[in-house]
Amino acid sequence: MKLELETQKKSQQRTKPRGADREPTNRGKRRVLFEVEAAPGAKVFVAGNFNGWEGSKHRLTDKGHPGQFRRHVYVEPGTVEYKFIVDGKWQIDSNCPRWTPNEFGTLNSVTDAS
């Protein structure tokens, strides 16, 4: 997994559009790039503490690079635990140097989004 962190910039001098009183959902969050290799055409998702471990919420795609699945996700600053789900099978990120045990007796990949 490659990790890119960016602080979301606040909107620059805008007139008030519809819904301007609502804050964007990504304000203050960090942008993380999740990336994993899998068979072209596989169904690949990422789940973690940033999305309640929802296994079908954040799908990765391999557009333009068959077999290299990617997706940027905005997460709260702090420690991020995650796993990939490839064709229904949960797996750690083998390119991630940090892991932590979970309640199921397996490991979660860990990165820092600060």
Backbone atoms as SQL, in Angstrom:
CREATE TABLE atoms (id INTEGER PRIMARY KEY, chain TEXT, resi INTEGER, resn TEXT, atom TEXT, x REAL, y REAL, z REAL);
INSERT INTO atoms VALUES
  (1, 'A', 1, 'MET', 'N', 0.831, -1.169, 0.000),
  (2, 'A', 1, 'MET', 'CA', 0.000, 0.000, 0.000),
  (3, 'A', 1, 'MET', 'C', 0.871, 1.225, 0.000),
  (4, 'A', 2, 'LYS', 'N', 0.545, 2.164, -0.832),
  (5, 'A', 2, 'LYS', 'CA', 1.208, 3.449, -0.802),
  (6, 'A', 2, 'LYS', 'C', 0.318, 4.391, -0.020),
  (7, 'A', 3, 'LEU', 'N', 0.924, 5.279, 0.717),
  (8, 'A', 3, 'LEU', 'CA', 0.165, 6.180, 1.556),
  (9, 'A', 3, 'LEU', 'C', 0.463, 7.609, 1.164),
  (10, 'A', 4, 'GLU', 'N', -0.577, 8.342, 0.853),
  (11, 'A', 4, 'GLU', 'CA', -0.442, 9.762, 0.569),
  (12, 'A', 4, 'GLU', 'C', -1.304, 10.486, 1.584),
  (13, 'A', 5, 'LEU', 'N', -0.724, 11.434, 2.276),
  (14, 'A', 5, 'LEU', 'CA', -1.485, 12.195, 3.248),
  (15, 'A', 5, 'LEU', 'C', -1.541, 13.642, 2.807),
  (16, 'A', 6, 'GLU', 'N', -2.714, 14.184, 2.825),
  (17, 'A', 6, 'GLU', 'CA', -2.892, 15.586, 2.487),
  (18, 'A', 6, 'GLU', 'C', -3.921, 16.159, 3.433),
  (19, 'A', 7, 'THR', 'N', -3.681, 17.348, 3.918),
  (20, 'A', 7, 'THR', 'CA', -4.692, 18.021, 4.709),
  (21, 'A', 7, 'THR', 'C', -5.637, 18.698, 3.729),
  (22, 'A', 8, 'GLN', 'N', -6.927, 18.480, 3.917),
  (23, 'A', 8, 'GLN', 'CA', -7.904, 19.119, 3.043),
  (24, 'A', 8, 'GLN', 'C', -7.855, 20.618, 3.257),
  (25, 'A', 9, 'LYS', 'N', -7.746, 21.356, 2.183),
  (26, 'A', 9, 'LYS', 'CA', -7.718, 22.812, 2.243),
  (27, 'A', 9, 'LYS', 'C', -9.134, 23.340, 2.321),
  (28, 'A', 10, 'LYS', 'N', -9.289, 24.395, 3.088),
  (29, 'A', 10, 'LYS', 'CA', -10.601, 25.020, 3.201),
  (30, 'A', 10, 'LYS', 'C', -10.905, 25.746, 1.893),
  (31, 'A', 11, 'SER', 'N', -12.181, 25.884, 1.611),
  (32, 'A', 11, 'SER', 'CA', -12.606, 26.559, 0.391),
  (33, 'A', 11, 'SER', 'C', -12.099, 27.991, 0.382),
  (34, 'A', 12, 'GLN', 'N', -11.642, 28.414, -0.752),
  (35, 'A', 12, 'GLN', 'CA', -11.153, 29.778, -0.917),
  (36, 'A', 12, 'GLN', 'C', -12.294, 30.673, -1.371),
  (37, 'A', 13, 'GLN', 'N', -12.465, 31.826, -0.775),
  (38, 'A', 13, 'GLN', 'CA', -13.448, 32.852, -1.104),
  (39, 'A', 13, 'GLN', 'C', -14.497, 32.419, -2.105),
  (40, 'A', 14, 'ARG', 'N', -15.600, 31.898, -1.576),
  (41, 'A', 14, 'ARG', 'CA', -16.695, 31.469, -2.435),
  (42, 'A', 14, 'ARG', 'C', -17.937, 32.233, -2.055),
  (43, 'A', 15, 'THR', 'N', -18.787, 32.438, -3.020),
  (44, 'A', 15, 'THR', 'CA', -20.084, 32.978, -2.677),
  (45, 'A', 15, 'THR', 'C', -20.864, 31.833, -2.062),
  (46, 'A', 16, 'LYS', 'N', -21.902, 32.133, -1.314),
  (47, 'A', 16, 'LYS', 'CA', -22.636, 31.076, -0.622),
  (48, 'A', 16, 'LYS', 'C', -23.544, 30.312, -1.580),
  (49, 'A', 17, 'PRO', 'N', -23.154, 29.095, -1.959),
  (50, 'A', 17, 'PRO', 'CA', -24.024, 28.276, -2.796),
  (51, 'A', 17, 'PRO', 'C', -25.071, 27.592, -1.928),
  (52, 'A', 18, 'ARG', 'N', -25.984, 26.876, -2.579),
  (53, 'A', 18, 'ARG', 'CA', -26.974, 26.102, -1.840),
  (54, 'A', 18, 'ARG', 'C', -26.271, 25.190, -0.847),
  (55, 'A', 19, 'GLY', 'N', -26.795, 25.110, 0.361),
  (56, 'A', 19, 'GLY', 'CA', -26.229, 24.225, 1.372),
  (57, 'A', 19, 'GLY', 'C', -24.918, 24.711, 1.943),
  (58, 'A', 20, 'ALA', 'N', -24.619, 26.001, 1.802),
  (59, 'A', 20, 'ALA', 'CA', -23.329, 26.520, 2.247),
  (60, 'A', 20, 'ALA', 'C', -23.142, 26.429, 3.748),
  (61, 'A', 21, 'ASP', 'N', -24.217, 26.299, 4.507),
  (62, 'A', 21, 'ASP', 'CA', -24.104, 26.198, 5.953),
  (63, 'A', 21, 'ASP', 'C', -23.614, 24.823, 6.389),
  (64, 'A', 22, 'ARG', 'N', -23.675, 23.836, 5.499),
  (65, 'A', 22, 'ARG', 'CA', -23.192, 22.491, 5.818),
  (66, 'A', 22, 'ARG', 'C', -21.705, 22.407, 5.528),
  (67, 'A', 23, 'GLU', 'N', -20.959, 21.785, 6.429),
  (68, 'A', 23, 'GLU', 'CA', -19.525, 21.616, 6.198),
  (69, 'A', 23, 'GLU', 'C', -19.284, 20.421, 5.293),
  (70, 'A', 24, 'PRO', 'N', -18.275, 20.501, 4.412),
  (71, 'A', 24, 'PRO', 'CA', -17.937, 19.339, 3.593),
  (72, 'A', 24, 'PRO', 'C', -17.539, 18.175, 4.493),
  (73, 'A', 25, 'THR', 'N', -17.861, 16.963, 4.101),
  (74, 'A', 25, 'THR', 'CA', -17.597, 15.794, 4.940),
  (75, 'A', 25, 'THR', 'C', -16.112, 15.476, 5.050),
  (76, 'A', 26, 'ASN', 'N', -15.266, 16.020, 4.192),
  (77, 'A', 26, 'ASN', 'CA', -13.850, 15.683, 4.247),
  (78, 'A', 26, 'ASN', 'C', -13.001, 16.764, 4.909),
  (79, 'A', 27, 'ARG', 'N', -13.614, 17.794, 5.473),
  (80, 'A', 27, 'ARG', 'CA', -12.848, 18.871, 6.111),
  (81, 'A', 27, 'ARG', 'C', -12.064, 18.320, 7.296),
  (82, 'A', 28, 'GLY', 'N', -10.753, 18.591, 7.317),
  (83, 'A', 28, 'GLY', 'CA', -9.895, 18.143, 8.407),
  (84, 'A', 28, 'GLY', 'C', -9.435, 16.705, 8.292),
  (85, 'A', 29, 'LYS', 'N', -9.899, 15.989, 7.307),
  (86, 'A', 29, 'LYS', 'CA', -9.509, 14.591, 7.154),
  (87, 'A', 29, 'LYS', 'C', -8.237, 14.489, 6.313),
  (88, 'A', 30, 'ARG', 'N', -7.640, 13.328, 6.338),
  (89, 'A', 30, 'ARG', 'CA', -6.434, 13.046, 5.565),
  (90, 'A', 30, 'ARG', 'C', -6.780, 12.132, 4.403),
  (91, 'A', 31, 'ARG', 'N', -6.134, 12.361, 3.285),
  (92, 'A', 31, 'ARG', 'CA', -6.364, 11.562, 2.085),
  (93, 'A', 31, 'ARG', 'C', -5.347, 10.430, 2.063),
  (94, 'A', 32, 'VAL', 'N', -5.834, 9.199, 2.056),
  (95, 'A', 32, 'VAL', 'CA', -4.968, 8.020, 2.085),
  (96, 'A', 32, 'VAL', 'C', -5.191, 7.226, 0.805),
  (97, 'A', 33, 'LEU', 'N', -4.100, 6.836, 0.167),
  (98, 'A', 33, 'LEU', 'CA', -4.180, 5.999, -1.029),
  (99, 'A', 33, 'LEU', 'C', -3.961, 4.554, -0.615),
  (100, 'A', 34, 'PHE', 'N', -4.987, 3.727, -0.815),
  (101, 'A', 34, 'PHE', 'CA', -4.874, 2.297, -0.576),
  (102, 'A', 34, 'PHE', 'C', -4.608, 1.645, -1.919),
  (103, 'A', 35, 'GLU', 'N', -3.642, 0.741, -1.947),
  (104, 'A', 35, 'GLU', 'CA', -3.240, 0.104, -3.202),
  (105, 'A', 35, 'GLU', 'C', -2.825, -1.345, -2.934),
  (106, 'A', 36, 'VAL', 'N', -3.315, -2.260, -3.789),
  (107, 'A', 36, 'VAL', 'CA', -2.982, -3.670, -3.644),
  (108, 'A', 36, 'VAL', 'C', -3.015, -4.328, -5.020),
  (109, 'A', 37, 'GLU', 'N', -2.201, -5.355, -5.194),
  (110, 'A', 37, 'GLU', 'CA', -2.216, -6.129, -6.434),
  (111, 'A', 37, 'GLU', 'C', -3.136, -7.330, -6.272),
  (112, 'A', 38, 'ALA', 'N', -3.903, -7.601, -7.315),
  (113, 'A', 38, 'ALA', 'CA', -4.811, -8.754, -7.346),
  (114, 'A', 38, 'ALA', 'C', -5.054, -9.113, -8.807),
  (115, 'A', 39, 'ALA', 'N', -5.694, -10.232, -9.030),
  (116, 'A', 39, 'ALA', 'CA', -5.976, -10.669, -10.398),
  (117, 'A', 39, 'ALA', 'C', -6.853, -9.637, -11.101),
  (118, 'A', 40, 'PRO', 'N', -6.535, -9.306, -12.360),
  (119, 'A', 40, 'PRO', 'CA', -7.388, -8.366, -13.099),
  (120, 'A', 40, 'PRO', 'C', -8.843, -8.842, -13.066),
  (121, 'A', 41, 'GLY', 'N', -9.737, -7.904, -12.827),
  (122, 'A', 41, 'GLY', 'CA', -11.153, -8.224, -12.785),
  (123, 'A', 41, 'GLY', 'C', -11.658, -8.656, -11.412),
  (124, 'A', 42, 'ALA', 'N', -10.760, -8.749, -10.428),
  (125, 'A', 42, 'ALA', 'CA', -11.169, -9.133, -9.076),
  (126, 'A', 42, 'ALA', 'C', -12.040, -8.034, -8.464),
  (127, 'A', 43, 'LYS', 'N', -12.841, -8.409, -7.483),
  (128, 'A', 43, 'LYS', 'CA', -13.608, -7.430, -6.709),
  (129, 'A', 43, 'LYS', 'C', -12.793, -7.147, -5.456),
  (130, 'A', 44, 'VAL', 'N', -12.330, -5.895, -5.342),
  (131, 'A', 44, 'VAL', 'CA', -11.422, -5.527, -4.258),
  (132, 'A', 44, 'VAL', 'C', -12.004, -4.351, -3.477),
  (133, 'A', 45, 'PHE', 'N', -12.009, -4.482, -2.147),
  (134, 'A', 45, 'PHE', 'CA', -12.495, -3.432, -1.264),
  (135, 'A', 45, 'PHE', 'C', -11.464, -3.213, -0.162),
  (136, 'A', 46, 'VAL', 'N', -11.563, -2.078, 0.521),
  (137, 'A', 46, 'VAL', 'CA', -10.777, -1.836, 1.716),
  (138, 'A', 46, 'VAL', 'C', -11.759, -1.511, 2.840),
  (139, 'A', 47, 'ALA', 'N', -11.501, -2.101, 4.002),
  (140, 'A', 47, 'ALA', 'CA', -12.332, -1.851, 5.175),
  (141, 'A', 47, 'ALA', 'C', -11.405, -1.585, 6.347),
  (142, 'A', 48, 'GLY', 'N', -11.892, -0.778, 7.290),
  (143, 'A', 48, 'GLY', 'CA', -11.060, -0.485, 8.448),
  (144, 'A', 48, 'GLY', 'C', -11.815, 0.299, 9.495),
  (145, 'A', 49, 'ASN', 'N', -11.059, 0.773, 10.477),
  (146, 'A', 49, 'ASN', 'CA', -11.686, 1.543, 11.541),
  (147, 'A', 49, 'ASN', 'C', -12.203, 2.889, 11.042),
  (148, 'A', 50, 'PHE', 'N', -11.838, 3.291, 9.853),
  (149, 'A', 50, 'PHE', 'CA', -12.305, 4.550, 9.267),
  (150, 'A', 50, 'PHE', 'C', -13.699, 4.425, 8.652),
  (151, 'A', 51, 'ASN', 'N', -14.181, 3.204, 8.412),
  (152, 'A', 51, 'ASN', 'CA', -15.512, 3.033, 7.823),
  (153, 'A', 51, 'ASN', 'C', -16.342, 1.974, 8.556),
  (154, 'A', 52, 'GLY', 'N', -16.016, 1.759, 9.826),
  (155, 'A', 52, 'GLY', 'CA', -16.763, 0.789, 10.626),
  (156, 'A', 52, 'GLY', 'C', -16.577, -0.641, 10.155),
  (157, 'A', 53, 'TRP', 'N', -15.460, -0.914, 9.479),
  (158, 'A', 53, 'TRP', 'CA', -15.150, -2.235, 8.944),
  (159, 'A', 53, 'TRP', 'C', -16.205, -2.720, 7.952),
  (160, 'A', 54, 'GLU', 'N', -16.815, -1.786, 7.250),
  (161, 'A', 54, 'GLU', 'CA', -17.813, -2.106, 6.224),
  (162, 'A', 54, 'GLU', 'C', -17.080, -2.654, 5.002),
  (163, 'A', 55, 'GLY', 'N', -17.285, -3.920, 4.707),
  (164, 'A', 55, 'GLY', 'CA', -16.545, -4.612, 3.658),
  (165, 'A', 55, 'GLY', 'C', -16.978, -4.353, 2.238),
  (166, 'A', 56, 'SER', 'N', -17.996, -3.523, 2.029),
  (167, 'A', 56, 'SER', 'CA', -18.424, -3.245, 0.654),
  (168, 'A', 56, 'SER', 'C', -18.592, -1.754, 0.393),
  (169, 'A', 57, 'LYS', 'N', -18.057, -0.925, 1.261),
  (170, 'A', 57, 'LYS', 'CA', -18.236, 0.525, 1.124),
  (171, 'A', 57, 'LYS', 'C', -17.202, 1.178, 0.205),
  (172, 'A', 58, 'HIS', 'N', -15.948, 0.804, 0.315),
  (173, 'A', 58, 'HIS', 'CA', -14.878, 1.444, -0.452),
  (174, 'A', 58, 'HIS', 'C', -14.243, 0.449, -1.431),
  (175, 'A', 59, 'ARG', 'N', -14.752, 0.454, -2.652),
  (176, 'A', 59, 'ARG', 'CA', -14.241, -0.458, -3.679),
  (177, 'A', 59, 'ARG', 'C', -13.023, 0.155, -4.364),
  (178, 'A', 60, 'LEU', 'N', -12.008, -0.650, -4.597),
  (179, 'A', 60, 'LEU', 'CA', -10.819, -0.236, -5.326),
  (180, 'A', 60, 'LEU', 'C', -10.987, -0.650, -6.776),
  (181, 'A', 61, 'THR', 'N', -10.388, 0.108, -7.685),
  (182, 'A', 61, 'THR', 'CA', -10.476, -0.215, -9.108),
  (183, 'A', 61, 'THR', 'C', -9.073, -0.347, -9.697),
  (184, 'A', 62, 'ASP', 'N', -9.012, -1.027, -10.833),
  (185, 'A', 62, 'ASP', 'CA', -7.727, -1.185, -11.524),
  (186, 'A', 62, 'ASP', 'C', -7.767, -0.525, -12.905),
  (187, 'A', 63, 'LYS', 'N', -8.475, 0.593, -12.988),
  (188, 'A', 63, 'LYS', 'CA', -8.575, 1.326, -14.258),
  (189, 'A', 63, 'LYS', 'C', -7.192, 1.730, -14.752),
  (190, 'A', 64, 'GLY', 'N', -6.907, 1.396, -15.985),
  (191, 'A', 64, 'GLY', 'CA', -5.644, 1.793, -16.600),
  (192, 'A', 64, 'GLY', 'C', -4.456, 0.923, -16.229),
  (193, 'A', 65, 'HIS', 'N', -4.561, 0.164, -15.159),
  (194, 'A', 65, 'HIS', 'CA', -3.458, -0.694, -14.716),
  (195, 'A', 65, 'HIS', 'C', -4.033, -2.017, -14.225),
  (196, 'A', 66, 'PRO', 'N', -4.356, -2.926, -15.150),
  (197, 'A', 66, 'PRO', 'CA', -4.952, -4.203, -14.747),
  (198, 'A', 66, 'PRO', 'C', -4.135, -4.899, -13.656),
  (199, 'A', 67, 'GLY', 'N', -4.826, -5.283, -12.595),
  (200, 'A', 67, 'GLY', 'CA', -4.177, -5.980, -11.499),
  (201, 'A', 67, 'GLY', 'C', -3.653, -5.083, -10.391),
  (202, 'A', 68, 'GLN', 'N', -3.619, -3.768, -10.609),
  (203, 'A', 68, 'GLN', 'CA', -3.177, -2.823, -9.577),
  (204, 'A', 68, 'GLN', 'C', -4.387, -2.008, -9.148),
  (205, 'A', 69, 'PHE', 'N', -4.948, -2.378, -8.020),
  (206, 'A', 69, 'PHE', 'CA', -6.178, -1.757, -7.535),
  (207, 'A', 69, 'PHE', 'C', -5.839, -0.612, -6.591),
  (208, 'A', 70, 'ARG', 'N', -6.575, 0.511, -6.763),
  (209, 'A', 70, 'ARG', 'CA', -6.287, 1.722, -5.988),
  (210, 'A', 70, 'ARG', 'C', -7.567, 2.444, -5.624),
  (211, 'A', 71, 'ARG', 'N', -7.469, 3.199, -4.527),
  (212, 'A', 71, 'ARG', 'CA', -8.559, 4.100, -4.156),
  (213, 'A', 71, 'ARG', 'C', -8.061, 5.050, -3.073),
  (214, 'A', 72, 'HIS', 'N', -8.384, 6.334, -3.250),
  (215, 'A', 72, 'HIS', 'CA', -8.141, 7.317, -2.199),
  (216, 'A', 72, 'HIS', 'C', -9.353, 7.333, -1.276),
  (217, 'A', 73, 'VAL', 'N', -9.099, 7.434, 0.021),
  (218, 'A', 73, 'VAL', 'CA', -10.162, 7.515, 1.010),
  (219, 'A', 73, 'VAL', 'C', -9.787, 8.613, 2.000),
  (220, 'A', 74, 'TYR', 'N', -10.759, 9.442, 2.354),
  (221, 'A', 74, 'TYR', 'CA', -10.541, 10.452, 3.374),
  (222, 'A', 74, 'TYR', 'C', -10.814, 9.843, 4.736),
  (223, 'A', 75, 'VAL', 'N', -9.851, 9.973, 5.652),
  (224, 'A', 75, 'VAL', 'CA', -9.964, 9.390, 6.985),
  (225, 'A', 75, 'VAL', 'C', -9.662, 10.449, 8.038),
  (226, 'A', 76, 'GLU', 'N', -10.163, 10.214, 9.245),
  (227, 'A', 76, 'GLU', 'CA', -9.849, 11.097, 10.361),
  (228, 'A', 76, 'GLU', 'C', -8.365, 10.951, 10.689),
  (229, 'A', 77, 'PRO', 'N', -7.718, 12.023, 11.151),
  (230, 'A', 77, 'PRO', 'CA', -6.318, 11.920, 11.558),
  (231, 'A', 77, 'PRO', 'C', -6.147, 10.897, 12.673),
  (232, 'A', 78, 'GLY', 'N', -5.039, 10.194, 12.660),
  (233, 'A', 78, 'GLY', 'CA', -4.747, 9.218, 13.704),
  (234, 'A', 78, 'GLY', 'C', -4.350, 7.879, 13.130),
  (235, 'A', 79, 'THR', 'N', -4.407, 6.870, 13.967),
  (236, 'A', 79, 'THR', 'CA', -4.025, 5.513, 13.571),
  (237, 'A', 79, 'THR', 'C', -5.148, 4.874, 12.751),
  (238, 'A', 80, 'VAL', 'N', -4.771, 4.309, 11.623),
  (239, 'A', 80, 'VAL', 'CA', -5.727, 3.650, 10.734),
  (240, 'A', 80, 'VAL', 'C', -5.403, 2.161, 10.695),
  (241, 'A', 81, 'GLU', 'N', -6.382, 1.340, 11.076),
  (242, 'A', 81, 'GLU', 'CA', -6.269, -0.110, 10.928),
  (243, 'A', 81, 'GLU', 'C', -7.152, -0.500, 9.758),
  (244, 'A', 82, 'TYR', 'N', -6.666, -1.421, 8.921),
  (245, 'A', 82, 'TYR', 'CA', -7.425, -1.785, 7.721),
  (246, 'A', 82, 'TYR', 'C', -7.049, -3.169, 7.224),
  (247, 'A', 83, 'LYS', 'N', -7.906, -3.678, 6.335),
  (248, 'A', 83, 'LYS', 'CA', -7.655, -4.916, 5.604),
  (249, 'A', 83, 'LYS', 'C', -8.260, -4.767, 4.216),
  (250, 'A', 84, 'PHE', 'N', -7.738, -5.530, 3.284),
  (251, 'A', 84, 'PHE', 'CA', -8.319, -5.604, 1.954),
  (252, 'A', 84, 'PHE', 'C', -9.242, -6.812, 1.897),
  (253, 'A', 85, 'ILE', 'N', -10.291, -6.709, 1.096),
  (254, 'A', 85, 'ILE', 'CA', -11.172, -7.836, 0.831),
  (255, 'A', 85, 'ILE', 'C', -11.079, -8.092, -0.673),
  (256, 'A', 86, 'VAL', 'N', -10.491, -9.213, -1.044),
  (257, 'A', 86, 'VAL', 'CA', -10.278, -9.558, -2.445),
  (258, 'A', 86, 'VAL', 'C', -11.135, -10.772, -2.761),
  (259, 'A', 87, 'ASP', 'N', -12.111, -10.559, -3.638),
  (260, 'A', 87, 'ASP', 'CA', -13.054, -11.627, -3.995),
  (261, 'A', 87, 'ASP', 'C', -13.623, -12.312, -2.745),
  (262, 'A', 88, 'GLY', 'N', -13.991, -11.501, -1.768),
  (263, 'A', 88, 'GLY', 'CA', -14.635, -11.998, -0.559),
  (264, 'A', 88, 'GLY', 'C', -13.706, -12.489, 0.533),
  (265, 'A', 89, 'LYS', 'N', -12.400, -12.507, 0.286),
  (266, 'A', 89, 'LYS', 'CA', -11.443, -12.986, 1.284),
  (267, 'A', 89, 'LYS', 'C', -10.677, -11.823, 1.899),
  (268, 'A', 90, 'TRP', 'N', -10.706, -11.746, 3.238),
  (269, 'A', 90, 'TRP', 'CA', -10.015, -10.686, 3.967),
  (270, 'A', 90, 'TRP', 'C', -8.528, -10.983, 4.003),
  (271, 'A', 91, 'GLN', 'N', -7.714, -9.948, 3.763),
  (272, 'A', 91, 'GLN', 'CA', -6.267, -10.134, 3.806),
  (273, 'A', 91, 'GLN', 'C', -5.575, -8.862, 4.269),
  (274, 'A', 92, 'ILE', 'N', -4.413, -9.039, 4.890),
  (275, 'A', 92, 'ILE', 'CA', -3.620, -7.879, 5.290),
  (276, 'A', 92, 'ILE', 'C', -2.928, -7.303, 4.061),
  (277, 'A', 93, 'ASP', 'N', -2.377, -6.136, 4.232),
  (278, 'A', 93, 'ASP', 'CA', -1.577, -5.498, 3.191),
  (279, 'A', 93, 'ASP', 'C', -0.148, -5.994, 3.357),
  (280, 'A', 94, 'SER', 'N', 0.285, -6.884, 2.485),
  (281, 'A', 94, 'SER', 'CA', 1.623, -7.474, 2.617),
  (282, 'A', 94, 'SER', 'C', 2.738, -6.456, 2.414),
  (283, 'A', 95, 'ASN', 'N', 2.429, -5.294, 1.843),
  (284, 'A', 95, 'ASN', 'CA', 3.434, -4.245, 1.660),
  (285, 'A', 95, 'ASN', 'C', 3.504, -3.277, 2.834),
  (286, 'A', 96, 'CYS', 'N', 2.628, -3.444, 3.795),
  (287, 'A', 96, 'CYS', 'CA', 2.596, -2.579, 4.974),
  (288, 'A', 96, 'CYS', 'C', 3.547, -3.149, 6.030),
  (289, 'A', 97, 'PRO', 'N', 4.430, -2.318, 6.582),
  (290, 'A', 97, 'PRO', 'CA', 5.392, -2.834, 7.568),
  (291, 'A', 97, 'PRO', 'C', 4.833, -2.984, 8.988),
  (292, 'A', 98, 'ARG', 'N', 3.605, -2.493, 9.240),
  (293, 'A', 98, 'ARG', 'CA', 3.045, -2.546, 10.599),
  (294, 'A', 98, 'ARG', 'C', 1.731, -3.317, 10.618),
  (295, 'A', 99, 'TRP', 'N', 1.592, -4.177, 11.633),
  (296, 'A', 99, 'TRP', 'CA', 0.352, -4.921, 11.834),
  (297, 'A', 99, 'TRP', 'C', 0.038, -4.947, 13.320),
  (298, 'A', 100, 'THR', 'N', -1.223, -5.218, 13.637),
  (299, 'A', 100, 'THR', 'CA', -1.649, -5.373, 15.021),
  (300, 'A', 100, 'THR', 'C', -2.654, -6.510, 15.100),
  (301, 'A', 101, 'PRO', 'N', -2.623, -7.276, 16.191),
  (302, 'A', 101, 'PRO', 'CA', -3.593, -8.365, 16.349),
  (303, 'A', 101, 'PRO', 'C', -5.012, -7.799, 16.488),
  (304, 'A', 102, 'ASN', 'N', -5.999, -8.561, 16.019),
  (305, 'A', 102, 'ASN', 'CA', -7.392, -8.147, 16.172),
  (306, 'A', 102, 'ASN', 'C', -8.146, -9.194, 16.988),
  (307, 'A', 103, 'GLU', 'N', -9.399, -8.942, 17.257),
  (308, 'A', 103, 'GLU', 'CA', -10.211, -9.822, 18.103),
  (309, 'A', 103, 'GLU', 'C', -10.520, -11.181, 17.483),
  (310, 'A', 104, 'PHE', 'N', -10.209, -11.347, 16.202),
  (311, 'A', 104, 'PHE', 'CA', -10.489, -12.610, 15.510),
  (312, 'A', 104, 'PHE', 'C', -9.268, -13.520, 15.447),
  (313, 'A', 105, 'GLY', 'N', -8.175, -13.095, 16.087),
  (314, 'A', 105, 'GLY', 'CA', -6.961, -13.900, 16.095),
  (315, 'A', 105, 'GLY', 'C', -6.128, -13.764, 14.841),
  (316, 'A', 106, 'THR', 'N', -6.425, -12.750, 14.033),
  (317, 'A', 106, 'THR', 'CA', -5.627, -12.475, 12.837),
  (318, 'A', 106, 'THR', 'C', -5.006, -11.088, 13.002),
  (319, 'A', 107, 'LEU', 'N', -4.453, -10.554, 11.932),
  (320, 'A', 107, 'LEU', 'CA', -3.789, -9.253, 11.995),
  (321, 'A', 107, 'LEU', 'C', -4.519, -8.216, 11.153),
  (322, 'A', 108, 'ASN', 'N', -4.405, -6.962, 11.558),
  (323, 'A', 108, 'ASN', 'CA', -4.840, -5.815, 10.751),
  (324, 'A', 108, 'ASN', 'C', -3.592, -5.045, 10.343),
  (325, 'A', 109, 'SER', 'N', -3.601, -4.493, 9.155),
  (326, 'A', 109, 'SER', 'CA', -2.540, -3.591, 8.726),
  (327, 'A', 109, 'SER', 'C', -2.758, -2.256, 9.428),
  (328, 'A', 110, 'VAL', 'N', -1.655, -1.540, 9.713),
  (329, 'A', 110, 'VAL', 'CA', -1.742, -0.286, 10.462),
  (330, 'A', 110, 'VAL', 'C', -0.919, 0.780, 9.767),
  (331, 'A', 111, 'THR', 'N', -1.481, 1.976, 9.676),
  (332, 'A', 111, 'THR', 'CA', -0.744, 3.132, 9.178),
  (333, 'A', 111, 'THR', 'C', -1.158, 4.341, 10.001),
  (334, 'A', 112, 'ASP', 'N', -0.432, 5.416, 9.864),
  (335, 'A', 112, 'ASP', 'CA', -0.713, 6.632, 10.620),
  (336, 'A', 112, 'ASP', 'C', -1.143, 7.722, 9.652),
  (337, 'A', 113, 'ALA', 'N', -2.294, 8.309, 9.914),
  (338, 'A', 113, 'ALA', 'CA', -2.812, 9.382, 9.058),
  (339, 'A', 113, 'ALA', 'C', -2.837, 10.681, 9.861),
  (340, 'A', 114, 'SER', 'N', -1.656, 11.176, 10.212),
  (341, 'A', 114, 'SER', 'CA', -1.634, 12.430, 10.963),
  (342, 'A', 114, 'SER', 'C', -0.989, 13.525, 10.172);
